[in-house]
Structure formats: C-alpha cells, structure tokens
Amino acid sequence: MNVIHKILIANRGEIAVRVMRTARKLGIKTVAVYSQVDSDSLHVTLADEAWCIGEVELSETYLNIPKIIEVAKQTECDAIHPGYGFLAENPLFVSACVEAGIIFIGPRPEAMRIMGNKIEARAFVKKINIPMTEGVTGTKEDLEKTAHTIGFPVLLKAAAGGGGKGMRIVYDESGLAEAIEATSRQAAAYFGDATVYIEKFIEEPRHIEVQILGDNFGNVIHLFERECSIQRRYQKIIEESPSPTLTPSVREKMGAAAVAIGKAIGYNNAGTIEFLVDKDLNFYFLEMNTRIQVEHPVTEMVTGIDLVEEQIYVAAGYALRLKPEDVHQNGHAIECRIYAEDPANNFQPSPGKMTLYKEPDIPGIRIDTGITANTEIKSYFDPMICKVVAWGKTRHEASLSMLMALDDYIIQGIRTNITYLVKLLQSEAFLSNSISTKFCDDHTAALTSDIIGDKNNIPVHVPLIGYLMFTLKRNPKANPGCCEKPSLWETIGYWRNQMTIRMQFEETEISVKLPGYSDNHYIFEIGGVRYDASQIAVSPNRIDFTIDHHNYLAWISEDDENQAYVSTGGHIFRLKRHDILADSVSASGFDTHGHDSNHVTSPMPGKVIRIHVKENDQVKKGGALLIIEAMKMENLIISPRDAVVKAINVAVNDRVESSTVLVEFENQPQPN
C-alpha cells in the first residue's frame, strides 16, 4: 500500500486551493506550481511550498510536463493531483508521472485515451449498448457530404475537446463548411488536435451527469446525478443536485448505465458520465470526463462525501471505502459560477484589479475560490472567479439561500455575472424547472433587459447621497483604503453658505447642493428636490443611512483614478466627485478621451490569435478585423465604420492591453 505524504497540485486557482484543503485535513503537505502572473493567487500562499515555473504562456507553465515533473522530484512529492483542465486528462502526463515513480491521482491513461477522444468514446460505449445520438466522423470533406444523413440541426465538436470549447450548432447546410473550419481551428488551438465530428443535435435537451468512483479492484459506484442544463456558450453556470427533472426510475437507470461504462473501461478514480435527456426522459450518452469536475461540490453537499479525499485514497491503493448502500442524497444543493464578464456587453471578459472583494456572510454557504481581495483577475485564464454553493432541505430553500448569498457577494472594480445569476434563479422557468440547455440562448436578452430596468428603477439620489455622506465626513483610520484623497472643500475650508458638488453619475453629470449639515445629518438638493439624510453607521467600505426616514445601505470603493463604485439595491453604480484632488492631471479630467474612429483599440487584455485584414484593405462597418483571445474566449474585433486599413500594429500571438492600438485607418474624409 502506498503512503502519500506530499502532493504537488498541477493546477491553479480554486481547484488547487480545494485540493490543498483536503490534503491539509489528511495531514498531507502540498506543493504549488505557478506562473509569474499568478504570484498573487491564493493557491500560491496556501501551499506548504510554491514554485514558479515560468512567466505567462501555458505551454511554459501549467502545460509544461517536464517542468512539473522536475518540481515534483525536487520537492520529493509522492503524488500529483491534476485538478481539472490543463493536464488533467492528458495520458502523456500520467505516463510521465509513472515513469518518474510518482503517483497520479486520477485514472489509468488507457481510460483517458479512449474517453478523451469523443469518437473513440462513442464507439466504446456503443459496444455495451448504452443509448447515444447518431453521429458521423471523417475529414472536412466527408463531414460536409455526410452531415445531412443524420438530419439538421447538427452539433459540431472537437474530437479531443471538452468544456464546450469550439462547439457549434448548425441548422442548415449553408453554414456547415464555415462552422467546420472554425471548430477545427479552435480544436487545434485548445487541444492540439483539429479533428472534428458531428452528432445529431437534440432540441431543448437537459444536460444531466452522473458522478462515479472506481478503484483498482474492479469496484465502481455512482454518487447520483447533477443537473447542469443552464449553460451559456456550452459552459455550465448553474448546477444542482439532485436533478429536479428525473423520476426515481430514470435516476436508477442512468446511475446503472454510468456504472456499466465505468466497469467496462476499468475506471479507477473519480469521473463523470454525461448524458443528454430529451423531453420524454430518454437519455443518451454524451461524453465522459476522466477527472474531478468543476461542479463536484454539489455532489459533496448532498452526499456528505469528500470526493478529493476518496480520489487520494484510491490513488494510494485502497479499495473503495463506500458501498452503493452507503451513498444517499440528502437535501438539495445549487452551485453558481461567478465569472469576470459583462452580461450587458455580450459577456465580454472583464479582467482587472478589484477595488472591493467581499464574500457573503451567510451561514451554510460554501465558497470555492482561488483569489483574495488583492488578487488581480488575469486575462490569461478562464474568467471564473469562484463557485458559490448553497444547501437546503428542499430546492426552494437552497434557491433562497443562494439568492441571499449572491446579494451579499460584493465585487467592485470589474464586471461580473452576479446580477445575471440572480435573474436566472428568480425566473419562472427556473422556479418551475422549465429549462433546457437553450435557456440562456433564448432568455438572455430579456434577462439583461430586466437587469437594466431594475437598475434604472433605483432612484439616482440613493447611491449619490450614500456616496457623498461616506466621503464628506470620511475617517481614513476607520475606512482605510477608500476615499482618502482630500477634496477642494477640505483644502480651502467650508467658507460658503451652500456647497455645490459637481458629480459624474454613470454617464451623466449631476450637480448636488448641500444647503445644510450638522454632525451626521445632511440636507441634499438634487434636481430641485430636497432630501433629508442621516448617517447611521460607517464601517470599512460600507455605510448604513436613511433618506427621508427610509433605510438604505451601500458598499463603496474607489480606484486609483477616483472612480467610485457604489453597490446598493443589488446593482453597482459608477460615480465620481469632480472636487476630489486627483493624483495627476489626467486622472482629474471628466471622460476626457474621445472616440477616435481612425484607431481601433483592444477592448480587453488578451492575445491576438487571428488577423483578417491587411494594409490597404477596404473594410465595411461591422467587418471582421481580428480575433483577440481573452479568458479562454475568442473575441471578434470589428470595424466601427467603412474604412481603408492604413496599418496593422500587431501580429498573431502578440499580447495586447486594453489600450493597445490594433488597427489604424486612413484619415476619415471631412464633410464639406
């Protein structure tokens, strides 16, 4: 029997932290590896040892097998846990671990090879009579010729892929060739294999997966299912267990099918069998993930089983410590993934430095994250910030607990999808379980419109007054790090009978008059209306206050350019006082940079992966210029007008910042 004393985690972020916490519980020391841009991440400081293995590029860091193996040897690690993503399902990595005499905490490479290629996986599962959808494989030309044989719509996938990367639905033959080319390109970029296959697309399916555990002695059990139907761009964003869709009979059949697959392939660690379920509750094998899943916490919450702990015991050579009769579903768990992205702007990635990060203070809430308040959200990685998991005796209780947690989760300085998740959970479709994997596609426009409407319904004077009271009588010692810069009024003294403060509120300029104040009581005048306001309590980044005898609270932070963020009523408002003395002239200006239609700048930090134009090309408004990859997403940069390309200032594989000028146009002719 192997004894594991030290584990290297070949991953980053929240899953690395998650593994470390179980290892610490078991008395096992941990080693972190990290890239230079990850030096401020939580997994680096939480590990017993941390080794920098490169600068930025994944090929030099988290995908660098020789470096990771060398660090494991130097630190005398008994085992390596791969987490998910990166090398987690790479059989070459497993072989490298075995050759180095290091235990790999995961399945055999043979299972990875078969299940890691969707074409081989389908062929394997078909032999054991597990239901699956029709599909075709072959060259690009073969796919174009044979796709019609299974009938449109069809779903294109990377044969070696996972995580929804590159998946595309094609509804008719006219868009097939372009979709195959795009999917193949993404497959090569993400997985090093451009092979694509096509399968029949099931309209409005449910996505339900079954968690399995296997050992080295032929034992395989399942730990029930997770409903993962709410997805956006094929990425799951809300998961729950148990599935509110399945009947006991279907649940039993799916569990038995998952165990049959695990036994047939000799599976020996934690894995997930994914199924599509149609309206009639017929289920079809989709794929197998030969690793721990992002959404594994909901299974842990309802079964009480630490899946990472079981992974470690199996890898150490123990037989499964659980029998089927030991596993039960207790209550209901829901997981929401918090992403650094802007739902109002087509979910554009939103990397950057947070000005405020406060996790919810709600009993029974689990937060899996790899960041702290001081961590900068990088553009080089997936945009997921954390996972919030809520448990309740019923689905309704779990939903209410999650909504309270999201309301109390304050992240400022970057955009997040928190309000979008709240709207999803409050939607009638979610409450009645009338959902499918198309839910986000069909409802996002309405949800984002509702979010904007809700925000507009919050009276402007509420965040304005909260922010002004917080700053007018600020105490830097009581409120360190926020709103510490002096105002003109504090510099020259309150020498006028009535103060007037010029403010920027979102995109609008507003003048606020302060006819009177005393201690914690203020009179504000905004747009000719007077408001009687009182400060109840102030703590770091928070103010509790009243306006005309109504109670409010706001969370407040500022960035280095005096841009303030005020969270109240479940929404974030951007404000700026123009009487604040800035650190620089440029910082004190009010939206001084205008739009220059002769220059196209990158909307985010990222990497250039494709350029569609060359110098002297004529482009139309909305035409493709290039593609920037940020946070594992391809972002198409389009032309803002009809133009002639004067210069291209970047090349493929260049790293760019949000201020980088990508393309220059010829001077726009001035109207006569």
BAVEX-428428 format. One record per residue (C-alpha): residue number from 0; x, y, z. Coordinates in steps of 0.05 Angstrom, whole numbers, plus 5000, padded with zeros to 4 digits. Each point is the difference from the previous one (the first is absolute). Layout:
# BAVEX-428428
[NUM,[X,Y,Z]]
...
This chain:
# BAVEX-428428
[0,[5000,5000,5000]]
[1,[5026,5069,4982]]
[2,[5004,5054,5052]]
[3,[4993,5071,4974]]
[4,[5036,5053,5041]]
[5,[5005,5057,4949]]
[6,[4959,5019,4939]]
[7,[5017,5048,4944]]
[8,[4939,5033,4970]]
[9,[5011,5010,4926]]
[10,[4947,5053,4994]]
[11,[4981,5070,5023]]
[12,[4942,5039,5029]]
[13,[4942,4973,5039]]
[14,[5011,4926,4984]]
[15,[5072,5004,5025]]
[16,[4975,5032,5065]]
[17,[4945,4947,5004]]
[18,[5049,4943,4996]]
[19,[5047,5033,5050]]
[20,[4945,5005,5052]]
[21,[4984,4926,4997]]
[22,[5075,4983,5001]]
[23,[5009,5043,5062]]
[24,[4941,4964,5033]]
[25,[5035,4934,4987]]
[26,[5068,5025,5025]]
[27,[5030,5000,4931]]
[28,[5048,5057,4980]]
[29,[4989,5036,4933]]
[30,[5042,5032,4946]]
[31,[4973,5054,4954]]
[32,[5027,5017,4931]]
[33,[4984,5067,4969]]
[34,[5015,5048,4944]]
[35,[5028,5069,5016]]
[36,[4933,5033,4985]]
[37,[4968,4955,5053]]
[38,[5048,5021,5055]]
[39,[4944,5035,5038]]
[40,[4952,4941,4997]]
[41,[4974,4965,5061]]
[42,[5025,4931,4982]]
[43,[5072,5027,5001]]
[44,[4995,5024,5072]]
[45,[4958,4943,5026]]
[46,[5048,4944,4979]]
[47,[5057,4976,5045]]
[48,[5047,5014,4942]]
[49,[4991,5040,4936]]
[50,[5044,4997,4938]]
[51,[4998,5049,4942]]
[52,[5006,4962,4934]]
[53,[4996,5055,4948]]
[54,[4973,5067,4979]]
[55,[4933,5000,4962]]
[56,[4993,4949,4944]]
[57,[4963,4937,5020]]
[58,[5048,4957,4959]]
[59,[5056,5025,5045]]
[60,[4961,4993,5066]]
[61,[4937,4961,5015]]
[62,[5007,4957,4937]]
[63,[5075,4988,5008]]
[64,[5005,4927,5019]]
[65,[5077,4997,5009]]
[66,[5001,5061,5046]]
[67,[4943,4974,5043]]
[68,[5031,4931,5007]]
[69,[5068,5031,5017]]
[70,[4969,5043,5055]]
[71,[4964,4938,5028]]
[72,[5067,4964,5002]]
[73,[5037,5057,5032]]
[74,[4948,5008,5054]]
[75,[4996,4925,5012]]
[76,[4925,4996,4985]]
[77,[4968,4931,5004]]
[78,[4942,5020,4955]]
[79,[4972,5052,4951]]
[80,[4928,5023,4998]]
[81,[4982,5031,4932]]
[82,[4935,5035,5020]]
[83,[4959,5012,4938]]
[84,[5020,5031,4933]]
[85,[5072,5008,4979]]
[86,[5033,4931,5007]]
[87,[4944,4966,5038]]
[88,[4979,4955,4941]]
[89,[5067,4994,4965]]
[90,[5023,4927,4998]]
[91,[5072,5023,4984]]
[92,[5001,5035,5067]]
[93,[4977,4937,5035]]
[94,[5055,4960,4966]]
[95,[5052,5053,5020]]
[96,[4977,4994,5072]]
[97,[5005,4924,4999]]
[98,[5070,5003,4968]]
[99,[5023,5048,5055]]
[100,[4973,4954,5054]]
[101,[4946,5051,5020]]
[102,[4928,4981,5014]]
[103,[4950,5032,4954]]
[104,[4935,5016,5037]]
[105,[4954,4982,4943]]
[106,[4982,4942,4954]]
[107,[5043,4957,4956]]
[108,[5025,5030,4935]]
[109,[4962,4948,4959]]
[110,[4933,5027,5026]]
[111,[5023,5071,4984]]
[112,[5020,4981,4929]]
[113,[4934,4967,4984]]
[114,[4954,5050,5035]]
[115,[5042,5061,4983]]
[116,[4984,4991,4926]]
[117,[4926,5007,4989]]
[118,[5001,4956,4938]]
[119,[5034,4942,5037]]
[120,[4956,5011,5061]]
[121,[4936,4994,4959]]
[122,[5026,4937,4966]]
[123,[5018,4969,5068]]
[124,[4934,5017,5033]]
[125,[4960,4976,4940]]
[126,[5029,4930,5010]]
[127,[4969,4995,5069]]
[128,[4931,5022,4975]]
[129,[4996,5067,5035]]
[130,[4952,5047,4962]]
[131,[5032,5056,4960]]
[132,[4983,5048,4944]]
[133,[5019,4988,4927]]
[134,[5066,5029,4977]]
[135,[5049,5003,4942]]
[136,[5076,5006,4997]]
[137,[5052,5011,4946]]
[138,[5037,5054,4962]]
[139,[4972,5069,4989]]
[140,[4976,4979,4932]]
[141,[4969,4936,5028]]
[142,[4963,5040,5053]]
[143,[4972,5049,4949]]
[144,[4975,4942,4958]]
[145,[4970,4957,5055]]
[146,[4972,5049,5051]]
[147,[4932,5000,4965]]
[148,[4994,4925,5012]]
[149,[4985,5011,5074]]
[150,[4957,5061,4987]]
[151,[5007,5073,5021]]
[152,[5009,5031,5049]]
[153,[5067,4968,5017]]
[154,[5052,5013,5053]]
[155,[5074,5008,4983]]
[156,[5052,4981,5052]]
[157,[5075,4994,5008]]
[158,[5015,4926,5004]]
[159,[5053,5012,5054]]
[160,[4962,5057,5033]]
[161,[4962,5015,5063]]
[162,[4969,5057,5038]]
[163,[4958,5021,4939]]
[164,[5060,5031,4965]]
[165,[4986,5008,4926]]
[166,[4932,4966,5001]]
[167,[4951,5027,4948]]
[168,[4929,4986,4980]]
[169,[4987,5001,4925]]
[170,[4927,5006,4978]]
[171,[5008,4991,4925]]
[172,[5051,4981,4948]]
[173,[5017,5072,4980]]
[174,[5039,5013,5064]]
[175,[5033,4932,5006]]
[176,[5067,5011,4965]]
[177,[5016,5064,5038]]
[178,[4980,4967,5066]]
[179,[5045,4940,4987]]
[180,[5059,5045,4985]]
[181,[4989,5042,5063]]
[182,[4990,4939,5045]]
[183,[5062,4967,4971]]
[184,[5042,5063,5012]]
[185,[4978,5005,5072]]
[186,[5011,4925,5010]]
[187,[5071,5006,4976]]
[188,[5013,5062,5043]]
[189,[4971,4972,5065]]
[190,[5013,4925,4995]]
[191,[5056,4992,4948]]
[192,[4953,4958,4957]]
[193,[4959,5030,4944]]
[194,[4955,4939,4992]]
[195,[4925,5016,5000]]
[196,[4940,4956,5003]]
[197,[4925,5012,4991]]
[198,[4942,4972,5040]]
[199,[4925,5010,4998]]
[200,[4978,5061,5040]]
[201,[4943,4985,5048]]
[202,[4953,5059,5004]]
[203,[4992,5030,5070]]
[204,[5036,4943,5037]]
[205,[5018,4995,5073]]
[206,[5073,4991,5018]]
[207,[5005,4951,5059]]
[208,[5063,4966,5023]]
[209,[5015,4943,5048]]
[210,[5059,5001,5048]]
[211,[5037,4934,5005]]
[212,[5057,4973,5043]]
[213,[5042,4939,4983]]
[214,[5060,4966,5031]]
[215,[5056,4953,4978]]
[216,[4961,4938,5019]]
[217,[4942,5005,4950]]
[218,[4952,5035,5047]]
[219,[4959,5058,4970]]
[220,[4943,5038,5033]]
[221,[4961,5062,4983]]
[222,[4985,5059,5045]]
[223,[4936,5020,4965]]
[224,[4991,5056,4950]]
[225,[5008,5075,4988]]
[226,[4954,5042,4956]]
[227,[5044,5046,4957]]
[228,[4950,5025,4949]]
[229,[5009,5075,5011]]
[230,[5059,5015,4955]]
[231,[5026,5058,4960]]
[232,[5045,4987,4940]]
[233,[5000,4927,5023]]
[234,[5031,5020,5066]]
[235,[4959,4979,5061]]
[236,[4984,5059,5046]]
[237,[4949,4970,5048]]
[238,[5000,4928,5023]]
[239,[4958,4964,5051]]
[240,[4990,4933,5033]]
[241,[4956,4962,5001]]
[242,[4972,5013,4931]]
[243,[4929,5027,5005]]
[244,[4986,4968,4932]]
[245,[5011,4926,5012]]
[246,[4951,4950,5025]]
[247,[5026,4947,5049]]
[248,[4996,4948,4944]]
[249,[5041,5041,4950]]
[250,[5049,5019,5055]]
[251,[5012,4927,5015]]
[252,[5009,4983,4926]]
[253,[5050,5057,4988]]
[254,[5040,4981,5061]]
[255,[5003,4928,4977]]
[256,[5022,5022,4930]]
[257,[5055,5043,5029]]
[258,[5026,4943,5044]]
[259,[4998,4953,4940]]
[260,[5044,5047,4960]]
[261,[5048,5008,5059]]
[262,[5006,4925,5009]]
[263,[5008,4986,4926]]
[264,[5059,5047,4995]]
[265,[5031,4979,5066]]
[266,[4993,5070,5029]]
[267,[5040,5013,5063]]
[268,[4988,5070,5028]]
[269,[4949,5056,5000]]
[270,[4965,5010,4933]]
[271,[4936,5026,4969]]
[272,[4955,4970,4948]]
[273,[4961,5054,4964]]
[274,[4932,4988,4968]]
[275,[4950,5040,4959]]
[276,[4927,4989,5020]]
[277,[4943,5016,4953]]
[278,[4929,5023,5016]]
[279,[4977,4928,5008]]
[280,[5056,4986,5050]]
[281,[5038,4956,4951]]
[282,[5074,5007,5015]]
[283,[5060,4997,4953]]
[284,[5074,4993,5015]]
[285,[5036,5065,4986]]
[286,[5071,4992,5026]]
[287,[5042,4980,5060]]
[288,[5045,5047,5039]]
[289,[5058,4961,5029]]
[290,[5013,5049,5057]]
[291,[4968,5038,5057]]
[292,[4947,5049,4973]]
[293,[4992,5074,5013]]
[294,[4931,4986,5029]]
[295,[5020,4944,5047]]
[296,[4982,5041,5063]]
[297,[4925,4991,4990]]
[298,[5010,4924,5004]]
[299,[5042,5009,5062]]
[300,[4947,5044,5032]]
[301,[4943,4950,4991]]
[302,[5040,4936,5013]]
[303,[5047,5024,5054]]
[304,[5058,4967,4963]]
[305,[5066,5035,4988]]
[306,[5015,4979,4928]]
[307,[5072,5025,5001]]
[308,[5013,4958,5063]]
[309,[4972,4939,4965]]
[310,[5045,5015,4940]]
[311,[5061,5001,5044]]
[312,[4982,4934,5035]]
[313,[4988,4965,4934]]
[314,[5065,5026,4971]]
[315,[5036,4976,5063]]
[316,[4976,4929,4984]]
[317,[4941,4992,5046]]
[318,[4936,4967,4980]]
[319,[4938,5044,4998]]
[320,[4979,5017,5070]]
[321,[4928,5008,4978]]
[322,[4947,4951,4977]]
[323,[4939,5019,4959]]
[324,[4955,4994,5061]]
[325,[5044,5051,5037]]
[326,[4985,5056,4951]]
[327,[4937,5041,5009]]
[328,[4974,5067,4976]]
[329,[4984,5047,5057]]
[330,[4966,5066,4985]]
[331,[5015,5043,4940]]
[332,[5063,5038,4977]]
[333,[5008,5054,4948]]
[334,[5066,5027,4972]]
[335,[5009,5066,4964]]
[336,[5063,5018,4963]]
[337,[5022,5072,5008]]
[338,[5035,5026,4937]]
[339,[5039,5063,4985]]
[340,[4957,5020,4941]]
[341,[4950,5053,4979]]
[342,[4930,4972,4986]]
[343,[4978,5068,4972]]
[344,[5055,4998,4948]]
[345,[4992,4931,4971]]
[346,[5037,4970,5060]]
[347,[5066,5032,4980]]
[348,[5055,4979,5047]]
[349,[5015,5050,5055]]
[350,[5070,4988,5028]]
[351,[5033,5051,5045]]
[352,[5012,5022,5071]]
[353,[4942,4996,5048]]
[354,[4988,5061,5044]]
[355,[4958,4960,5049]]
[356,[4991,4925,5012]]
[357,[4954,4976,5055]]
[358,[4975,4929,5004]]
[359,[4929,4987,5026]]
[360,[4992,4993,5075]]
[361,[4942,4950,4997]]
[362,[4998,4936,5042]]
[363,[5007,4935,4961]]
[364,[5029,5032,4938]]
[365,[5062,4968,4969]]
[366,[5048,5043,4959]]
[367,[5052,4966,4957]]
[368,[5048,5052,4974]]
[369,[5073,5012,4984]]
[370,[5002,5074,5012]]
[371,[5004,5050,5057]]
[372,[4981,5074,5002]]
[373,[5069,5018,4973]]
[374,[5000,4951,4942]]
[375,[4998,5031,4930]]
[376,[4954,4962,4952]]
[377,[5044,4981,4942]]
[378,[4981,4997,4926]]
[379,[5044,4939,4988]]
[380,[4953,4950,5033]]
[381,[4927,4979,5004]]
[382,[4957,5058,5027]]
[383,[4970,4960,5058]]
[384,[5013,5036,5066]]
[385,[4969,4950,5046]]
[386,[4943,4951,5013]]
[387,[4945,5014,5050]]
[388,[4964,4939,5027]]
[389,[4936,5001,5042]]
[390,[4965,4943,5035]]
[391,[4929,4994,5024]]
[392,[4951,4947,5021]]
[393,[4962,5013,4936]]
[394,[5015,5031,4932]]
[395,[4960,5062,5021]]
[396,[5041,5008,5064]]
[397,[5065,4992,4962]]
[398,[4978,5052,4949]]
[399,[4982,5051,5054]]
[400,[5067,4988,5034]]
[401,[5037,5010,4935]]
[402,[4963,5065,4985]]
[403,[5019,5027,5068]]
[404,[5072,4980,4988]]
[405,[5003,5033,4932]]
[406,[4969,5064,5029]]
[407,[5055,5001,5052]]
[408,[5057,4986,4951]]
[409,[5032,5067,4985]]
[410,[5051,5005,4944]]
[411,[5018,5069,4974]]
[412,[5049,5027,4949]]
[413,[4985,4947,4948]]
[414,[4936,4974,4969]]
[415,[4970,4934,5023]]
[416,[4939,4957,4983]]
[417,[4971,5002,5071]]
[418,[4937,5040,4981]]
[419,[4990,4954,4940]]
[420,[5002,4939,5046]]
[421,[4950,5033,5047]]
[422,[4952,5011,4941]]
[423,[5009,4927,4978]]
[424,[4983,4974,5069]]
[425,[4940,5046,5005]]
[426,[4973,4982,4931]]
[427,[4935,4962,4995]]
[428,[5034,4949,4955]]
[429,[5051,4982,5054]]
[430,[4949,5000,5056]]
[431,[4955,4953,4960]]
[432,[5059,4960,4972]]
[433,[4978,5017,4929]]
[434,[5071,5004,4975]]
[435,[5047,4970,4948]]
[436,[5070,5011,4975]]
[437,[4971,5054,4954]]
[438,[4972,5041,5058]]
[439,[5054,5052,5001]]
[440,[5000,5006,4924]]
[441,[4925,5013,5000]]
[442,[4993,5043,5062]]
[443,[5065,5040,5009]]
[444,[4975,5061,4961]]
[445,[4938,5004,5045]]
[446,[5040,4987,5063]]
[447,[5051,5054,4985]]
[448,[4944,5048,4982]]
[449,[4967,4986,5067]]
[450,[5066,5012,5035]]
[451,[5008,5068,4967]]
[452,[4927,5017,5017]]
[453,[5009,4980,5073]]
[454,[5063,5043,5004]]
[455,[4965,5060,4969]]
[456,[4944,4993,5050]]
[457,[5048,5014,5058]]
[458,[4993,5075,5013]]
[459,[5064,5037,4980]]
[460,[5001,5037,5066]]
[461,[5010,4936,5041]]
[462,[5071,4981,4977]]
[463,[5018,5074,4992]]
[464,[4982,5018,5071]]
[465,[5030,4937,5029]]
[466,[5066,5013,4965]]
[467,[5002,5075,5019]]
[468,[4986,4986,5073]]
[469,[5054,4947,5000]]
[470,[5051,5048,4971]]
[471,[4981,5067,5030]]
[472,[5015,4977,5071]]
[473,[5048,4945,4985]]
[474,[5047,4974,5053]]
[475,[5062,4968,4967]]
[476,[5015,4962,5063]]
[477,[4930,4970,5002]]
[478,[4997,4990,4925]]
[479,[5070,4983,4977]]
[480,[5013,4995,4926]]
[481,[4936,5034,4977]]
[482,[4986,5073,4984]]
[483,[5062,5026,5034]]
[484,[5017,5056,4951]]
[485,[4984,5071,5024]]
[486,[4946,5041,4967]]
[487,[5004,5073,4981]]
[488,[4951,5015,5056]]
[489,[5045,4969,5052]]
[490,[5060,5037,4971]]
[491,[4970,5070,5000]]
[492,[4949,4991,5055]]
[493,[4924,5004,5000]]
[494,[4999,5074,4987]]
[495,[4935,5004,4961]]
[496,[4929,4998,5027]]
[497,[4981,4946,4951]]
[498,[5045,4947,4969]]
[499,[4988,4976,4928]]
[500,[5036,4937,4979]]
[501,[5006,4981,4927]]
[502,[4993,4925,4991]]
[503,[5004,4949,4945]]
[504,[4946,4947,5009]]
[505,[5010,4944,4950]]
[506,[5001,5039,4934]]
[507,[4964,5062,5026]]
[508,[5025,5063,5035]]
[509,[4959,5021,5060]]
[510,[5007,5059,5048]]
[511,[4984,4986,5073]]
[512,[4987,5057,5048]]
[513,[5012,4994,5074]]
[514,[4959,5055,5033]]
[515,[5014,4976,5070]]
[516,[5032,4947,5044]]
[517,[5016,4987,5073]]
[518,[5036,4940,5028]]
[519,[4970,4939,4965]]
[520,[4939,5036,4971]]
[521,[4999,5031,4930]]
[522,[4953,5037,4954]]
[523,[5013,4985,4926]]
[524,[4968,5033,4940]]
[525,[5002,4962,4934]]
[526,[4962,5023,4939]]
[527,[4960,5049,5042]]
[528,[4977,4947,5049]]
[529,[5023,5001,5073]]
[530,[5017,4937,5038]]
[531,[5009,4993,5075]]
[532,[5056,4950,5012]]
[533,[5035,4971,5062]]
[534,[5061,4957,5008]]
[535,[4985,4940,5046]]
[536,[5065,4962,4999]]
[537,[5065,4999,4960]]
[538,[5048,4942,4996]]
[539,[5055,4984,4949]]
[540,[4969,5007,4931]]
[541,[4929,5001,5028]]
[542,[4950,5052,5021]]
[543,[4931,4990,5031]]
[544,[4956,5062,4992]]
[545,[4930,5028,4995]]
[546,[4968,5045,4948]]
[547,[4933,5030,5019]]
[548,[4993,4946,5054]]
[549,[5013,4942,4952]]
[550,[5059,4954,5017]]
[551,[5055,4984,4950]]
[552,[5069,4971,4998]]
[553,[5056,5006,4949]]
[554,[5068,4969,4988]]
[555,[5051,5049,4973]]
[556,[5070,4998,4971]]
[557,[5044,5042,4954]]
[558,[5053,4986,4949]]
[559,[5065,5038,4990]]
[560,[4966,5051,4955]]
[561,[4946,5019,5050]]
[562,[4947,4959,4965]]
[563,[4953,4977,5054]]
[564,[4957,4937,5001]]
[565,[4937,4999,5041]]
[566,[4961,4936,5011]]
[567,[4929,5008,5024]]
[568,[4935,4965,4984]]
[569,[5037,4943,4967]]
[570,[5033,5045,4947]]
[571,[5065,5036,4992]]
[572,[5004,5074,4981]]
[573,[5061,5039,4976]]
[574,[5009,5068,5030]]
[575,[5053,5054,5002]]
[576,[5007,5064,5039]]
[577,[5033,5055,4960]]
[578,[5022,5038,5062]]
[579,[5047,4943,5020]]
[580,[5073,5019,4991]]
[581,[5029,4948,4953]]
[582,[5070,4972,5001]]
[583,[5010,5024,4929]]
[584,[4970,5048,4951]]
[585,[4977,4943,4955]]
[586,[4964,4967,5058]]
[587,[4961,5062,5017]]
[588,[4969,5008,4932]]
[589,[4929,4982,4985]]
[590,[4997,4947,4946]]
[591,[5052,5039,4960]]
[592,[5018,4947,4950]]
[593,[4954,5003,4940]]
[594,[4987,4948,4948]]
[595,[5049,5000,4943]]
[596,[4969,4962,4941]]
[597,[5069,4995,4966]]
[598,[5027,4954,5054]]
[599,[4973,4934,5025]]
[600,[5025,4981,5069]]
[601,[4994,4934,5035]]
[602,[4938,4998,5046]]
[603,[5038,4955,5049]]
[604,[5068,4970,5016]]
[605,[5012,4937,4960]]
[606,[5037,4965,4944]]
[607,[4993,5010,4925]]
[608,[4983,4933,4969]]
[609,[4977,5020,4931]]
[610,[5003,5061,4954]]
[611,[4948,5005,4945]]
[612,[5025,5062,4963]]
[613,[5064,5029,4971]]
[614,[5024,5070,4983]]
[615,[4960,5037,4947]]
[616,[4940,4953,5007]]
[617,[4932,5032,4995]]
[618,[4955,4979,5058]]
[619,[4927,5011,5013]]
[620,[4969,5021,5065]]
[621,[4992,4938,5042]]
[622,[5051,4962,4959]]
[623,[5049,4953,5035]]
[624,[5069,5030,5016]]
[625,[5032,4949,5046]]
[626,[4987,4952,5058]]
[627,[5025,5012,5071]]
[628,[5001,4941,5048]]
[629,[4986,5020,5072]]
[630,[4980,4955,5058]]
[631,[4995,4940,4953]]
[632,[4950,5036,4955]]
[633,[5007,5023,4929]]
[634,[4979,5073,4993]]
[635,[4988,5026,4930]]
[636,[5024,5072,4989]]
[637,[4958,5034,4947]]
[638,[5007,5065,4960]]
[639,[4962,5059,5029]]
[640,[4990,5029,4930]]
[641,[5013,4992,4926]]
[642,[5075,5013,4993]]
[643,[5067,4985,4968]]
[644,[5052,4965,5043]]
[645,[5061,5044,5007]]
[646,[5041,4958,5049]]
[647,[4995,4937,5042]]
[648,[5040,5009,5064]]
[649,[4998,4929,5026]]
[650,[5017,4930,4977]]
[651,[4971,4931,5016]]
[652,[5020,4977,5070]]
[653,[5014,5071,5024]]
[654,[4976,5017,5070]]
[655,[4958,5064,5002]]
[656,[4972,5045,5054]]
[657,[4933,5036,5000]]
[658,[5034,5063,4976]]
[659,[5039,4968,4943]]
[660,[4985,5029,4931]]
[661,[4987,4939,4956]]
[662,[4983,5030,4933]]
[663,[5006,5070,4970]]
[664,[4955,5026,4944]]
[665,[5013,5053,4948]]
[666,[4976,5069,5022]]
[667,[4925,5004,4995]]
[668,[4979,5052,4947]]
[669,[4970,5062,5032]]
[670,[4930,5020,4975]]
[671,[4998,5062,4956]]
